[in-house]
Amino acid sequence: MNGPPPSTRAFLSQLPSLPADSKVRFLGCVTKYNVATGHLILEHNYPRSRADLQQQHTVSVDINALLETVTWEELRVGAWINVLGYVRRVQSLYVEAIMVFPAGAIALGEYERVLQDTQEVDRRVRRPE
């Protein structure tokens, strides 16, 4: 049975390392909404290290396909949202969203720990191709 490809759960900081057209799911905090372009700017400063103190992990998310269904809650600066979409590279990296939904009252540290642990397990069980 064939179906759509599964999404890769990733940290926002990992998006630049993914191939173009990868289907991803990630968490980010809204820092800006550009009405003219229909793009959200999301941030999630993880992993945190001394080297990362000067670098903000941000990504532009194209939500034009979702404008009829997106709510004010998902556009509000400071809101944490989950994004499901495709990594695109046209001049610069952005994500074309196919779904966004609020993260709600998320325990950010717990989320980061669980996703890090899940990625570590995936790396250990991945077999050579």
N, C-alpha and C positions, 0 to 999 in steps of 0.2 A: 504494500500500500504506500503510495507516494503522497506527500503533503508538503506544506511549506517548510522551509528549513527552520530548525529551532534557533532561538536567539541565544547569543552569548552574554552571560551576565558579566559585567565589567565595571570597574571603577572609571569615573570620568577621566582620570589621568591616564588610563590605558587606551583610550580611544585612538590617539594618534598612531599607536603601534598596530592597530587592526587594519586588515586590507579593505580597500574601497568596496562598497556594496555588502559589507558584513552586516548581518542583522544583530542588533544589540539591545540589551536592556540595562539601564543604569539609573542611578539616583543623582539628583542635582538640586541645588538651591537657586531659585530665580533671583538674579541680580538686576535684570533689566528686560523690558519688553519693547521692541522696536515695532511700533504700529505700522510704519511705512513698508517695512520688509516682511513683517509677519514672523520675525525671529525672536525667540527667547534667548537670553544669555544665562547659562547655568554655571554654577561653581560648586566644587566639592574638593576641598584641600586635603586630600588623602592620597598617598601616605604623607604624613607629616615628618619632616626631618629638617635639619639645619639648612641644607641646600634648598629645600622647598620654601623656606621662609620668604625668599625674594621672588618666588614664582607662584602665580595664582593658576590653579587648574581650572580653566573655563572652556566652554564649548558653545557654539551657536547652534540652536535647534530650530529648524524650519517647521512651523506649525500651520502653514497655509492650508493644508489639506484638512485640518481639524477645526478651522475657525467657527464653523457652525455648531460645534458641540463642546468646545472648550469653555470652561467656566471662569469667573473672576478669581476663584480660589486658586486655580492653576496659573494665573498670570500675575498674582500678587507678589511683589518683591519680598523676599524672605521665606516664601513658601517652598517646602521640599516636595519635589514631584518625581515620580517614576516615569521614564521615557522608554518606549519601545519604538525602534526605528532602524534606519539604514545609514551607515557611515558613507558620506559622500565627500569627494575631493574635487572641487572646481575652484581653482585659484587657492582656496584654503579649505581646511577640514570643517565640515558641519555635519549634523545629523538630521536626516529627513524623518520627522516623526510620523508614525502611523497610529500611535496611541500615547496619551499622557494621562496620568491619574495621580491624585494627591497621595503623598506618603503618609499623611495623617500624623499622629503623635508618635513619631519614630524615635527609638532609642538609637541614636546615630552610632555610638561606640559599639553597641551590640551588633548592629547591621554590618559595620566595617569588619568586626572580628569574624562574624559568620561567613561573610563573602570571602574574606582572606582564607579562612579554613577550607571553604568549599573549593576555591581555586587551587589550593595546595593539594587536596585530595585528587582533583582532576588531573593535575600534573603528574602525580605519582602513579595513577592507574592508566594514563594514556600510553598506549602501545606505539612503538615505531611503525611507520607506514611502510 
